[in-house]
């Protein structure tokens, strides 16, 4: 299950995480964001204890959107050891997201 994060909780939840974190930058009005959400949930379910999912609402968290250069949504950024390691922009099929993030077997 995804955790909503804000500027206040981002460092603790993402940058200081012991496991990789997939950050989903989204907005309530974004149709493709809603379409990709169940795909992201499925990816997380398939990596129990290895990966966590957090969501950043760009309408509420402009500072995080700017800090990570998010210009289009949905944007998913995989953080490893507190650093962005891979990113996917746009709603894509599960396999394409996994390949882009380096999660496919």
VEXROFI-119466 format. One line per 2 residues: number of its first residue (from 0); their letters; for each residue x, y, z of C-alpha. Coordinates in Angstrom, 2 decimals. Layout:
<pts>
NUM> a> X/Y/Z | ...
</pts>
This chain:
<pts>
0> xx> 0.00/0.00/0.00 | 1.27/3.46/-0.86
2> xx> 2.10/6.09/1.73 | 1.40/9.76/0.99
4> xx> 4.46/11.89/1.72 | 5.00/15.63/2.03
6> xx> 8.05/17.84/2.15 | 8.10/17.24/5.90
8> xx> 8.15/13.42/5.68 | 10.01/12.92/2.36
10> xx> 13.52/12.74/3.82 | 12.55/10.16/6.44
12> xx> 10.31/8.03/4.19 | 12.41/8.15/1.03
14> xx> 15.96/9.44/1.44 | 16.63/7.59/4.72
16> xx> 14.86/4.36/3.75 | 16.75/1.08/4.15
18> xx> 15.08/-0.31/1.03 | 14.51/1.19/-2.44
20> xx> 11.52/3.53/-2.66 | 9.35/4.10/-5.71
22> xx> 8.01/7.67/-5.60 | 4.86/8.29/-7.63
24> xx> 4.40/11.98/-8.49 | 0.69/12.41/-9.29
26> xx> -2.37/14.66/-9.03 | -6.04/13.97/-8.32
28> xx> -7.14/15.39/-11.70 | -4.67/13.24/-13.68
30> xx> -6.42/10.33/-15.45 | -3.22/8.50/-16.43
32> xx> -2.06/8.76/-12.79 | -5.17/6.88/-11.67
34> xx> -4.66/4.33/-14.46 | -1.08/3.54/-13.43
36> xx> -1.75/3.39/-9.66 | -2.95/-0.26/-9.61
38> xx> 0.04/-1.24/-11.76 | 2.40/0.31/-9.21
40> xx> 0.55/-1.44/-6.38 | 1.01/-4.77/-8.19
42> xx> 4.75/-4.14/-8.67 | 5.12/-3.44/-4.94
44> xx> 3.13/-6.57/-4.04 | 5.54/-8.63/-6.16
46> xx> 8.56/-7.28/-4.24 | 7.54/-7.74/-0.58
48> xx> 10.02/-6.21/1.81 | 12.30/-5.21/-1.09
50> xx> 10.56/-2.07/-2.31 | 8.13/0.50/-0.96
52> xx> 5.78/2.91/-2.70 | 5.09/6.50/-1.71
54> xx> 2.95/9.10/-3.44 | 3.61/12.82/-3.83
56> xx> 0.63/14.97/-4.82 | 2.19/17.69/-6.97
58> xx> -0.70/20.08/-6.33 | 0.21/20.06/-2.64
60> xx> 3.98/19.55/-2.83 | 5.39/22.05/-5.34
62> xx> 8.79/22.07/-3.63 | 9.28/18.32/-4.16
64> xx> 8.03/18.58/-7.73 | 10.61/21.28/-8.46
66> xx> 13.42/19.59/-6.52 | 13.15/16.47/-8.69
68> xx> 12.37/18.23/-11.98 | 8.93/16.69/-12.44
70> xx> 7.40/18.38/-15.47 | 4.87/15.75/-16.53
72> xx> 2.76/13.31/-14.56 | 2.64/10.55/-13.76
74> xx> 6.36/10.44/-13.06 | 7.78/7.57/-11.04
76> xx> 11.28/7.88/-9.62 | 13.06/4.95/-7.99
78> xx> 15.30/6.02/-5.11 | 18.13/3.78/-3.92
80> xx> 20.32/4.76/-1.00 | 18.72/8.21/-0.91
82> xx> 19.45/9.01/-4.55 | 17.30/8.90/-7.70
84> xx> 18.34/5.74/-9.56 | 15.78/5.47/-12.39
86> xx> 12.63/7.18/-13.62 | 9.58/6.54/-15.78
88> xx> 7.39/9.31/-17.20 | 3.84/8.57/-18.31
90> xx> 1.41/5.72/-17.79 | 2.99/2.62/-19.29
92> xx> 2.33/-1.13/-19.13 | 3.68/-2.99/-16.10
94> xx> 6.51/-4.66/-18.01 | 7.72/-1.38/-19.48
96> xx> 7.72/0.29/-16.05 | 9.64/-2.62/-14.52
98> xx> 12.23/-2.60/-17.32 | 12.73/1.17/-17.08
100> xx> 13.21/0.94/-13.31 | 15.48/-2.10/-13.54
102> xx> 13.02/-4.30/-11.64 | 12.39/-7.00/-14.23
104> x> 13.97/-10.41/-13.76
</pts>
